[in-house]
Amino acid sequence: MPDANDLPLRVEAFAGLPPLDHAPRFAARPLPPEARFVFRGREAAIEAATAAFGLALPRAATRAAEAAERAALWLGPDEWLLLAPEAEGEAVAAAFRTIVAPHSLVDVSHRNAGLDLVGTKVAEVLNAGCPLDLHLSAFPVGMCTRTLCAKAEIVLWRRAVDRFRLECGRSFAPYVHGVLADAAMDHSIEA
């Protein structure tokens, strides 16, 4: 087994990029490393996954559930993005190994990077690159979906009226950051 000093150093996806802080209108803050899993399964596996994860997986389309620092985001009829503190990743994986119903659990912790987006103009900044209607009546608190930020695939989750969580592939982090930076500099955001 390699010594801890022999392991490659993980560089955070948004490291070295300028901060996006136009508070109170818009700010984007990188989220710390987390355990991230994509779970897929049918009815028997969904029930077992709820027990293994300690959180009921949402069954309504495009909805998220969260409790005790864990979250489950519905991405499709049999697909969820599961989020947990990084230190709990192995425990989550071990709990899912006990599920006997057919299912898939893929660790995407190092594939994705997250941003916490906040501010009175957060929806407007996002809409510079996202084609969805992000008005509160069309995209309410608790809604999540897979969508685009310009040409990058993202997962977007509305956490509060003026707060979103954005997940993207690590390799797209600089691109997404640039799209958001350009949108934040738009005259409508600066006003």
N, CA, C and O of each residue as an XYZ file, in Angstrom:
764
protein
N       0.850     -1.180      0.000
C       0.000      0.000      0.000
C       0.894      1.241      0.000
O       1.855      1.302      0.766
N       0.596      2.223     -0.840
C       1.449      3.406     -0.899
C       1.349      4.235      0.381
O       0.308      4.291      1.036
N       2.436      4.856      0.699
C       2.502      5.783      1.826
C       1.671      7.018      1.473
O       1.577      7.387      0.302
N       1.069      7.655      2.478
C       0.234      8.845      2.232
C       1.021      9.922      1.504
O       0.443     10.707      0.754
N       2.339      9.971      1.714
C       3.165     10.981      1.026
C       3.351     10.659     -0.445
O       3.725     11.535     -1.226
N       3.094      9.406     -0.841
C       3.245      9.005     -2.235
C       1.991      9.266     -3.062
O       2.039      9.236     -4.292
N       0.871      9.522     -2.393
C      -0.379      9.741     -3.107
C      -0.387     11.121     -3.754
O       0.162     12.071     -3.198
N      -1.006     11.234     -4.924
C      -1.064     12.548     -5.572
C      -1.886     13.530     -4.736
O      -2.857     13.146     -4.084
N      -1.492     14.766     -4.765
C      -2.191     15.827     -4.054
C      -3.395     16.255     -4.884
O      -3.264     16.552     -6.071
N      -4.563     16.284     -4.257
C      -5.758     16.727     -4.976
C      -5.787     18.244     -4.999
O      -5.696     18.900     -3.962
N      -5.915     18.781     -6.187
C      -6.057     20.223     -6.362
C      -7.538     20.491     -6.573
O      -8.159     19.890     -7.451
N      -8.098     21.368     -5.794
C      -9.523     21.671     -5.912
C      -9.808     22.282     -7.285
O      -8.991     23.023     -7.831
N     -10.962     21.963     -7.823
C     -11.318     22.342     -9.195
C     -11.341     23.851     -9.426
O     -11.019     24.316    -10.520
N     -11.717     24.615     -8.407
C     -11.817     26.062     -8.565
C     -10.603     26.799     -7.991
O     -10.590     28.029     -7.937
N      -9.588     26.048     -7.564
C      -8.383     26.656     -6.996
C      -7.692     27.518     -8.042
O      -7.601     27.146     -9.212
N      -7.216     28.654     -7.610
C      -6.480     29.548     -8.501
C      -7.360     30.450     -9.349
O      -6.847     31.328    -10.041
N      -8.671     30.255     -9.312
C      -9.576     31.121    -10.076
C      -9.967     32.313     -9.209
O     -10.106     32.173     -7.994
N     -10.146     33.483     -9.818
C     -10.486     34.658     -9.002
C     -11.844     34.496     -8.320
O     -12.752     33.873     -8.871
N     -11.973     35.057     -7.126
C     -13.270     34.950     -6.429
C     -14.366     35.669     -7.199
O     -14.125     36.683     -7.854
N     -15.570     35.128     -7.109
C     -16.751     35.760     -7.707
C     -17.598     36.275     -6.554
O     -18.447     35.555     -6.028
N     -17.369     37.499     -6.173
C     -18.083     38.055     -5.029
C     -18.558     39.461     -5.369
O     -17.804     40.431     -5.299
N     -19.818     39.537     -5.735
C     -20.473     40.821     -6.019
C     -21.635     40.990     -5.043
O     -22.715     41.456     -5.406
N     -21.382     40.599     -3.795
C     -22.426     40.638     -2.759
C     -22.992     42.036     -2.629
O     -22.249     43.010     -2.748
N     -24.265     42.159     -2.393
C     -25.241     41.107     -2.119
C     -25.928     40.578     -3.387
O     -26.828     39.743     -3.297
N     -25.508     41.059     -4.567
C     -26.180     40.660     -5.803
C     -25.864     39.235     -6.229
O     -26.752     38.484     -6.633
N     -24.569     38.865     -6.134
C     -24.164     37.541     -6.587
C     -22.818     37.178     -5.997
O     -21.905     38.002     -5.948
N     -22.704     35.944     -5.553
C     -21.415     35.398     -5.112
C     -21.427     33.901     -5.406
O     -22.456     33.235     -5.288
N     -20.266     33.393     -5.789
C     -20.086     31.962     -6.050
C     -18.940     31.483     -5.178
O     -17.817     31.975     -5.280
N     -19.235     30.522     -4.326
C     -18.222     30.006     -3.412
C     -18.036     28.510     -3.666
O     -19.005     27.751     -3.651
N     -16.792     28.085     -3.898
C     -16.546     26.648     -4.077
C     -16.938     25.876     -2.825
O     -16.683     26.318     -1.705
N     -17.555     24.726     -3.025
C     -17.922     23.851     -1.918
C     -16.753     22.934     -1.592
O     -15.978     22.580     -2.481
N     -16.616     22.549     -0.336
C     -15.511     21.655      0.030
C     -15.704     20.276     -0.596
O     -16.801     19.946     -1.046
N     -14.648     19.473     -0.628
C     -14.792     18.102     -1.146
C     -15.890     17.367     -0.394
O     -16.067     17.548      0.811
N     -16.624     16.535     -1.124
C     -17.725     15.766     -0.554
C     -17.721     14.365     -1.130
O     -17.095     14.100     -2.156
N     -18.423     13.476     -0.462
C     -18.697     12.161     -1.034
C     -19.902     12.337     -1.944
O     -20.943     12.841     -1.524
N     -19.749     11.916     -3.192
C     -20.824     12.021     -4.180
C     -20.983     10.658     -4.843
O     -20.008     10.030     -5.254
N     -22.226     10.220     -4.937
C     -22.519      8.937     -5.559
C     -23.697      9.098     -6.504
O     -24.615      9.874     -6.235
N     -23.672      8.371     -7.602
C     -24.844      8.251     -8.456
C     -25.426      6.874     -8.165
O     -24.774      5.851     -8.373
N     -26.666      6.867     -7.679
C     -27.375      5.628     -7.372
C     -28.442      5.408     -8.422
O     -29.168      6.330     -8.796
N     -28.527      4.160     -8.900
C     -29.586      3.774     -9.832
C     -30.186      2.477     -9.351
O     -29.469      1.556     -8.958
N     -31.516      2.403     -9.382
C     -32.176      1.184     -8.968
C     -33.683      1.287     -9.101
O     -34.235      2.372     -9.280
N     -34.331      0.150     -9.011
C     -35.792      0.069     -9.072
C     -36.355     -0.016     -7.660
O     -35.624      0.164     -6.686
N     -37.642     -0.287     -7.546
C     -38.381     -0.180     -6.287
C     -37.709     -0.840     -5.087
O     -37.498     -0.177     -4.072
N     -37.370     -2.116     -5.174
C     -36.775     -2.810     -4.018
C     -35.438     -2.179     -3.627
O     -35.129     -2.053     -2.442
N     -34.659     -1.791     -4.614
C     -33.364     -1.160     -4.341
C     -33.539      0.242     -3.764
O     -32.750      0.669     -2.921
N     -34.569      0.959     -4.212
C     -34.814      2.315     -3.705
C     -35.142      2.254     -2.220
O     -34.632      3.054     -1.435
N     -35.983      1.318     -1.836
C     -36.324      1.171     -0.419
C     -35.095      0.818      0.400
O     -34.897      1.371      1.481
N     -34.265     -0.093     -0.094
C     -33.043     -0.477      0.607
C     -32.052      0.684      0.659
O     -31.352      0.858      1.657
N     -31.990      1.476     -0.409
C     -31.082      2.624     -0.446
C     -31.489      3.681      0.571
O     -30.637      4.326      1.183
N     -32.791      3.854      0.746
C     -33.278      4.794      1.753
C     -32.757      4.394      3.135
O     -32.304      5.243      3.902
N     -32.824      3.105      3.444
C     -32.321      2.619      4.733
C     -30.802      2.753      4.811
O     -30.270      3.168      5.841
N     -30.106      2.409      3.739
C     -28.638      2.458      3.738
C     -28.115      3.882      3.836
O     -27.112      4.130      4.506
N     -28.778      4.811      3.183
C     -28.305      6.203      3.150
C     -28.800      7.005      4.354
O     -28.226      8.038      4.696
N     -29.867      6.523      4.993
C     -30.396      7.237      6.151
C     -31.216      8.456      5.779
O     -31.402      9.362      6.592
N     -31.702      8.476      4.559
C     -32.498      9.591      4.055
C     -33.405      9.047      2.966
O     -32.955      8.327      2.075
N     -34.679      9.392      3.039
C     -35.627      8.942      2.018
C     -35.292      9.594      0.681
O     -35.252     10.819      0.564
N     -35.052      8.755     -0.324
C     -34.789      9.284     -1.651
C     -36.082      9.898     -2.192
O     -37.133      9.259     -2.144
N     -36.020     11.127     -2.705
C     -37.250     11.740     -3.217
C     -37.798     10.946     -4.388
O     -37.047     10.479     -5.244
N     -39.110     10.799     -4.415
C     -39.766     10.050     -5.482
C     -40.430     10.983     -6.480
O     -40.772     10.566     -7.587
N     -40.615     12.237     -6.101
C     -41.198     13.210     -7.025
C     -40.109     13.707     -7.978
O     -38.969     13.941     -7.576
N     -40.480     13.860     -9.221
C     -39.535     14.311    -10.238
C     -38.938     15.657     -9.876
O     -39.628     16.544     -9.372
N     -37.664     15.796    -10.135
C     -36.887     17.028     -9.974
C     -36.934     17.609     -8.560
O     -36.956     18.828     -8.392
N     -36.948     16.757     -7.559
C     -36.967     17.225     -6.171
C     -35.768     16.683     -5.420
O     -35.209     15.645     -5.774
N     -35.381     17.404     -4.378
C     -34.269     17.017     -3.524
C     -34.770     16.841     -2.102
O     -35.761     17.443     -1.690
N     -34.060     16.001     -1.367
C     -34.333     15.812      0.058
C     -32.997     15.961      0.776
O     -31.953     15.580      0.247
N     -33.037     16.513      1.977
C     -31.794     16.646      2.735
C     -32.063     16.557      4.226
O     -33.122     16.948      4.717
N     -31.070     16.030      4.930
C     -31.119     15.931      6.389
C     -29.733     15.528      6.876
O     -29.046     14.728      6.241
N     -29.339     16.087      8.001
C     -28.083     15.713      8.670
C     -26.886     15.694      7.724
O     -26.134     14.720      7.695
N     -26.709     16.749      6.963
C     -25.574     16.924      6.049
C     -25.563     15.951      4.866
O     -24.556     15.831      4.169
N     -26.675     15.264      4.642
C     -26.792     14.400      3.471
C     -27.915     14.911      2.590
O     -28.877     15.511      3.070
N     -27.781     14.665      1.294
C     -28.818     15.088      0.358
C     -28.951     14.045     -0.746
O     -27.989     13.373     -1.115
N     -30.169     13.932     -1.258
C     -30.467     13.049     -2.389
C     -31.218     13.880     -3.417
O     -32.268     14.447     -3.116
N     -30.685     13.952     -4.624
C     -31.286     14.729     -5.702
C     -31.813     13.775     -6.778
O     -31.059     12.966     -7.318
N     -33.113     13.872     -7.089
C     -33.749     13.043     -8.110
C     -33.293     13.550     -9.471
O     -33.531     14.707     -9.818
N     -32.633     12.683    -10.248
C     -32.176     13.063    -11.585
C     -32.914     12.335    -12.697
O     -32.811     12.710    -13.865
N     -33.650     11.308    -12.342
C     -34.391     10.535    -13.329
C     -35.238      9.508    -12.616
O     -35.113      9.348    -11.402
N     -36.110      8.795    -13.345
C     -37.021      7.845    -12.704
C     -36.329      6.794    -11.848
O     -36.937      6.272    -10.914
N     -35.074      6.471    -12.142
C     -34.357      5.494    -11.328
C     -32.934      5.962    -11.015
O     -32.027      5.143    -10.870
N     -32.741      7.285    -10.911
C     -31.389      7.830    -10.721
C     -31.394      8.989     -9.726
O     -32.226      9.893     -9.804
N     -30.433      8.940     -8.778
C     -30.271      9.998     -7.780
C     -28.802     10.336     -7.621
O     -27.936      9.470     -7.740
N     -28.531     11.602     -7.352
C     -27.205     12.046     -6.935
C     -27.252     12.119     -5.416
O     -28.079     12.836     -4.854
N     -26.374     11.386     -4.753
C     -26.326     11.351     -3.299
C     -25.101     12.120     -2.821
O     -23.996     11.912     -3.323
N     -25.298     13.003     -1.858
C     -24.232     13.849     -1.328
C     -24.094     13.620      0.169
O     -25.088     13.527      0.888
N     -22.855     13.532      0.630
C     -22.587     13.343      2.056
C     -21.233     13.971      2.375
O     -20.434     14.209      1.469
N     -20.971     14.239      3.641
C     -19.635     14.736      4.001
C     -18.553     13.770      3.514
O     -18.754     12.556      3.512
N     -17.430     14.303      3.109
C     -16.353     13.491      2.541
C     -15.947     12.341      3.473
O     -15.692     11.230      3.009
N     -15.887     12.600      4.763
C     -15.458     11.590      5.731
C     -16.433     10.418      5.825
O     -16.072      9.366      6.352
N     -17.660     10.576      5.326
C     -18.661      9.516      5.394
C     -18.732      8.667      4.119
O     -19.546      7.748      4.032
N     -17.893      8.967      3.147
C     -17.959      8.282      1.860
C     -17.819      6.776      1.952
O     -18.621      6.049      1.365
N     -16.828      6.294      2.670
C     -16.627      4.847      2.774
C     -17.775      4.188      3.522
O     -18.186      3.084      3.165
N     -18.301      4.841      4.550
C     -19.434      4.280      5.298
C     -20.669      4.177      4.405
O     -21.411      3.197      4.481
N     -20.889      5.183      3.560
C     -22.019      5.136      2.631
C     -21.840      3.963      1.669
O     -22.762      3.173      1.468
N     -20.656      3.855      1.078
C     -20.399      2.765      0.134
C     -20.575      1.407      0.810
O     -21.147      0.492      0.219
N     -20.090      1.269      2.036
C     -20.218     -0.002      2.768
C     -21.687     -0.341      3.025
O     -22.088     -1.497      2.896
N     -22.485      0.656      3.386
C     -23.910      0.415      3.632
C     -24.609     -0.046      2.358
O     -25.490     -0.903      2.416
N     -24.232      0.505      1.220
C     -24.857      0.116     -0.044
C     -24.411     -1.273     -0.501
O     -25.130     -1.934     -1.249
N     -23.240     -1.720     -0.062
C     -22.785     -3.065     -0.425
C     -23.660     -4.139      0.209
O     -23.620     -5.294     -0.216
N     -24.444     -3.782      1.210
C     -25.331     -4.762      1.850
C     -26.656     -4.920      1.113
O     -27.427     -5.830      1.421
N     -26.931     -4.051      0.146
C     -28.186     -4.122     -0.607
C     -28.122     -5.305     -1.569
O     -27.189     -5.415     -2.364
N     -29.118     -6.190     -1.492
C     -29.122     -7.367     -2.358
C     -29.933     -7.149     -3.638
O     -29.719     -7.852     -4.626
N     -30.847     -6.200     -3.635
C     -31.634     -5.911     -4.842
C     -30.708     -5.339     -5.919
O     -29.756     -4.628     -5.599
N     -30.982     -5.644     -7.195
C     -30.141     -5.102     -8.274
C     -30.107     -3.571     -8.222
O     -31.145     -2.915     -8.128
N     -28.910     -3.026     -8.285
C     -28.729     -1.575     -8.253
C     -27.314     -1.244     -8.724
O     -26.492     -2.132     -8.954
N     -27.058      0.034     -8.860
C     -25.730      0.527     -9.199
C     -25.423      1.707     -8.291
O     -26.269      2.575     -8.082
N     -24.216      1.736     -7.755
C     -23.742      2.876     -6.966
C     -22.356      3.215     -7.483
O     -21.429      2.413     -7.366
N     -22.214      4.405     -8.055
C     -20.947      4.823     -8.638
C     -20.438      6.032     -7.865
O     -21.139      7.034     -7.723
N     -19.220      5.926     -7.374
C     -18.590      7.026     -6.645
C     -18.098      8.066     -7.653
O     -17.212      7.786     -8.461
N     -18.678      9.265     -7.601
C     -18.279     10.354     -8.504
C     -17.682     11.519     -7.711
O     -17.688     12.662     -8.168
N     -17.170     11.213     -6.527
C     -16.641     12.247     -5.637
C     -15.551     13.081     -6.295
O     -15.502     14.297     -6.109
N     -14.686     12.444     -7.056
C     -13.573     13.164     -7.670
C     -13.897     13.644     -9.078
O     -13.114     14.376     -9.682
N     -15.042     13.237     -9.599
C     -15.457     13.671    -10.944
C     -16.094     15.046    -10.904
O     -15.914     15.841    -11.827
N     -16.837     15.334     -9.844
C     -17.624     16.557     -9.762
C     -16.995     17.600     -8.856
O     -16.156     17.297     -8.007
N     -17.421     18.828     -9.060
C     -17.068     19.943     -8.185
C     -18.347     20.756     -7.991
O     -19.205     20.795     -8.873
N     -18.465     21.396     -6.847
C     -19.685     22.140     -6.546
C     -19.436     23.595     -6.214
O     -18.380     23.975     -5.708
N     -20.440     24.396     -6.516
C     -20.437     25.818     -6.166
C     -21.714     26.145     -5.411
O     -22.792     25.651     -5.742
N     -21.578     26.981     -4.394
C     -22.710     27.557     -3.692
C     -22.906     28.944     -4.299
O     -22.016     29.789     -4.209
N     -24.056     29.183     -4.910
C     -24.348     30.444     -5.592
C     -25.417     31.188     -4.799
O     -26.488     30.640     -4.537
N     -25.137     32.421     -4.418
C     -26.072     33.191     -3.602
C     -26.177     34.623     -4.113
O     -25.288     35.124     -4.802
N     -27.286     35.267     -3.758
C     -27.434     36.684     -4.043
C     -28.788     37.034     -4.634
O     -29.519     36.173     -5.124
N     -29.096     38.305     -4.573
C     -30.383     38.783     -5.064
C     -30.521     38.634     -6.578
O     -31.640     38.606     -7.090
N     -29.413     38.540     -7.297
C     -29.432     38.401     -8.760
C     -28.943     37.028     -9.220
O     -28.592     36.860    -10.388
N     -28.917     36.045     -8.316
C     -28.361     34.746     -8.659
C     -29.097     34.096     -9.830
O     -28.449     33.511    -10.698
N     -30.401     34.178     -9.884
C     -31.146     33.569    -10.996
C     -30.804     34.252    -12.313
O     -30.672     33.582    -13.338
N     -30.660     35.564    -12.302
C     -30.313     36.292    -13.525
C     -28.922     35.911    -14.018
O     -28.718     35.735    -15.219
N     -27.967     35.783    -13.103
C     -26.615     35.379    -13.495
C     -26.655     33.986    -14.107
O     -26.070     33.756    -15.165
N     -27.332     33.068    -13.459
C     -27.441     31.711    -13.993
C     -28.116     31.693    -15.355
O     -27.707     30.942    -16.240
N     -29.151     32.517    -15.532
C     -29.872     32.515    -16.803
C     -29.056     33.054    -17.969
O     -29.480     32.934    -19.118
N     -27.906     33.641    -17.703
C     -27.026     34.045    -18.797
C     -26.489     32.816    -19.534
O     -26.139     32.901    -20.711
N     -26.424     31.670    -18.841
C     -25.930     30.459    -19.484
C     -26.852     29.271    -19.380
O     -26.609     28.239    -20.006
N     -27.913     29.398    -18.595
C     -28.835     28.285    -18.366
C     -30.175     28.585    -19.041
O     -30.762     29.638    -18.793
N     -30.667     27.678    -19.889
C     -31.899     27.949    -20.639
C     -33.188     27.777    -19.841
O     -34.263     28.079    -20.359
N     -33.119     27.303    -18.600
C     -34.334     27.072    -17.818
C     -34.944     28.368    -17.316
O     -34.248     29.366    -17.130
N     -36.237     28.344    -17.101
C     -36.915     29.457    -16.439
C     -36.641     29.300    -14.949
O     -37.163     28.384    -14.314
N     -35.827     30.186    -14.388
C     -35.448     30.089    -12.984
C     -36.277     30.993    -12.082
O     -35.935     31.199    -10.917
N     -37.373     31.534    -12.624
C     -38.276     32.299    -11.770
C     -38.773     31.365    -10.675
O     -38.966     30.173    -10.914
N     -38.978     31.891     -9.493
C     -39.373     31.084     -8.342
C     -40.639     30.271     -8.606
O     -40.779     29.165     -8.084
N     -41.553     30.797     -9.400
C     -42.789     30.067     -9.685
C     -42.557     28.865    -10.601
O     -43.325     27.904    -10.564
N     -41.509     28.911    -11.417
C     -41.201     27.814    -12.341
C     -40.137     26.864    -11.778
O     -40.117     25.680    -12.116
N     -39.266     27.380    -10.929
C     -38.172     26.587    -10.361
C     -38.143     26.875     -8.864
O     -37.310     27.651     -8.396
N     -39.055     26.249     -8.106
C     -39.194     26.567     -6.681
C     -38.066     25.999     -5.817
O     -37.266     25.181     -6.271
N     -38.025     26.442     -4.591
C     -37.057     25.934     -3.615
C     -37.250     24.423     -3.493
O     -38.377     23.942     -3.375
N     -36.155     23.689     -3.524
C     -36.190     22.235     -3.438
C     -36.141     21.544     -4.783
O     -35.990     20.323     -4.837
N     -36.264     22.287     -5.869
C     -36.226     21.691     -7.204
C     -34.775     21.499     -7.631
O     -33.907     22.310     -7.307
N     -34.526     20.417     -8.359
C     -33.196     20.152     -8.899
C     -33.342     19.497    -10.260
O     -34.340     18.830    -10.532
N     -32.354     19.687    -11.106
C     -32.395     19.069    -12.424
C     -31.022     19.092    -13.061
O     -30.139     19.851    -12.663
N     -30.867     18.248    -14.050
C     -29.701     18.286    -14.911
C     -30.014     19.289    -16.013
O     -31.104     19.266    -16.584
N     -29.069     20.164    -16.311
C     -29.295     21.174    -17.340
C     -27.929     21.608    -17.887
O     -26.938     20.889    -17.753
N     -27.893     22.781    -18.498
C     -26.659     23.312    -19.061
C     -26.312     24.659    -18.460
O     -27.187     25.426    -18.057
N     -25.019     24.931    -18.408
C     -24.495     26.274    -18.147
C     -23.632     26.561    -19.370
O     -22.488     26.116    -19.459
N     -24.202     27.312    -20.309
C     -23.613     27.495    -21.634
C     -23.470     26.112    -22.273
O     -24.482     25.495    -22.605
N     -22.254     25.609    -22.455
C     -22.090     24.299    -23.094
C     -21.692     23.188    -22.129
O     -21.379     22.077    -22.557
N     -21.702     23.477    -20.847
C     -21.327     22.475    -19.847
C     -22.562     21.886    -19.183
O     -23.478     22.616    -18.804
N     -22.585     20.554    -19.041
C     -23.676     19.911    -18.314
C     -23.480     20.173    -16.823
O     -22.371     20.058    -16.301
N     -24.575     20.528    -16.146
C     -24.542     20.786    -14.713
C     -25.752     20.127    -14.051
O     -26.705     19.728    -14.721
N     -25.692     20.024    -12.748
C     -26.860     19.721    -11.929
C     -27.104     20.978    -11.125
O     -26.196     21.507    -10.484
N     -28.338     21.453    -11.162
C     -28.706     22.689    -10.485
C     -29.784     22.387     -9.455
O     -30.773     21.718     -9.755
N     -29.584     22.887     -8.237
C     -30.505     22.642     -7.127
C     -30.775     23.967     -6.434
O     -29.853     24.631     -5.962
N     -32.055     24.348     -6.375
C     -32.423     25.587     -5.674
C     -32.572     25.264     -4.191
O     -33.462     24.510     -3.798
N     -31.695     25.840     -3.374
C     -31.677     25.583     -1.934
C     -32.523     26.585     -1.157
O     -33.043     26.263     -0.089
N     -32.664     27.800     -1.690
C     -33.452     28.865     -1.061
C     -33.834     29.835     -2.174
O     -33.407     29.673     -3.317
N     -34.635     30.836     -1.841
C     -35.076     31.805     -2.850
C     -33.882     32.392     -3.589
O     -33.924     32.551     -4.809
N     -32.820     32.714     -2.861
C     -31.654     33.362     -3.464
C     -30.381     32.512     -3.342
O     -29.282     33.055     -3.233
N     -30.530     31.180     -3.359
C     -29.368     30.288     -3.226
C     -29.567     29.034     -4.086
O     -30.611     28.382     -4.045
N     -28.530     28.725     -4.863
C     -28.499     27.517     -5.674
C     -27.215     26.750     -5.386
O     -26.213     27.321     -4.957
N     -27.266     25.464     -5.627
C     -26.060     24.637     -5.647
C     -25.880     24.192     -7.083
O     -26.821     23.708     -7.712
N     -24.678     24.353     -7.601
C     -24.347     23.955     -8.958
C     -23.265     22.886     -8.879
O     -22.241     23.081     -8.225
N     -23.491     21.763     -9.540
C     -22.511     20.679     -9.649
C     -22.093     20.576    -11.109
O     -22.937     20.578    -12.005
N     -20.793     20.487    -11.343
C     -20.303     20.310    -12.711
C     -19.114     19.363    -12.691
O     -18.537     19.091    -11.638
N     -18.761     18.873    -13.851
C     -17.559     18.062    -13.956
C     -16.345     18.913    -13.625
O     -16.284     20.088    -13.988
N     -15.371     18.317    -12.930
C     -14.169     19.059    -12.522
C     -13.484     19.723    -13.716
O     -13.014     20.856    -13.615
N     -13.430     19.022    -14.838
C     -12.734     19.576    -15.999
C     -13.467     20.780    -16.583
O     -12.877     21.564    -17.326
N     -14.755     20.933    -16.250
C     -15.520     22.078    -16.732
C     -15.534     23.237    -15.739
O     -16.087     24.295    -16.039
N     -14.941     23.058    -14.577
C     -14.989     24.098    -13.539
C     -14.469     25.457    -14.024
O     -15.151     26.460    -13.815
N     -13.304     25.535    -14.656
C     -12.850     26.855    -15.127
C     -13.799     27.479    -16.153
O     -14.012     28.691    -16.151
N     -14.363     26.650    -17.024
C     -15.302     27.136    -18.032
C     -16.564     27.688    -17.371
O     -16.991     28.800    -17.683
N     -17.162     26.918    -16.458
C     -18.374     27.363    -15.753
C     -18.075     28.624    -14.959
O     -18.877     29.557    -14.949
N     -16.938     28.658    -14.302
C     -16.528     29.860    -13.552
C     -16.478     31.073    -14.486
O     -16.945     32.155    -14.130
N     -15.913     30.888    -15.678
C     -15.821     31.993    -16.641
C     -17.181     32.469    -17.116
O     -17.407     33.671    -17.250
N     -18.086     31.538    -17.372
C     -19.448     31.897    -17.783
C     -20.120     32.730    -16.692
O     -20.732     33.761    -16.973
N     -19.998     32.276    -15.458
C     -20.606     33.000    -14.330
C     -19.933     34.350    -14.117
O     -20.609     35.335    -13.821
N     -18.614     34.408    -14.264
C     -17.897     35.686    -14.105
C     -18.345     36.693    -15.155
O     -18.581     37.858    -14.838
N     -18.463     36.251    -16.400
C     -18.929     37.151    -17.462
C     -20.346     37.634    -17.183
O     -20.645     38.817    -17.348
N     -21.213     36.725    -16.764
C     -22.599     37.102    -16.483
C     -22.684     38.059    -15.304
O     -23.499     38.981    -15.310
N     -21.854     37.848    -14.302
C     -21.872     38.720    -13.125
C     -21.415     40.132    -13.463
O     -21.811     41.090    -12.799
N     -20.586     40.262    -14.490
C     -20.105     41.591    -14.889
C     -21.099     42.320    -15.789
O     -20.915     43.500    -16.089
N     -22.144     41.629    -16.218
C     -23.186     42.225    -17.050
C     -23.736     43.473    -16.358
O     -23.843     43.499    -15.132
N     -24.077     44.478    -17.108
C     -24.562     45.732    -16.539
C     -25.788     45.545    -15.641
O     -25.968     46.292    -14.680
N     -26.636     44.546    -15.950
C     -27.823     44.353    -15.135
C     -27.477     43.822    -13.742
O     -28.240     44.027    -12.798
N     -26.348     43.151    -13.606
C     -25.914     42.629    -12.324
C     -25.198     43.717    -11.539
O     -25.328     43.804    -10.318
N     -24.453     44.534    -12.239
C     -23.689     45.605    -11.592
C     -24.604     46.723    -11.077
O     -24.236     47.446    -10.151
N     -25.786     46.865    -11.670
C     -26.669     47.971    -11.289
C     -27.240     47.794     -9.915
O     -28.003     48.640     -9.449
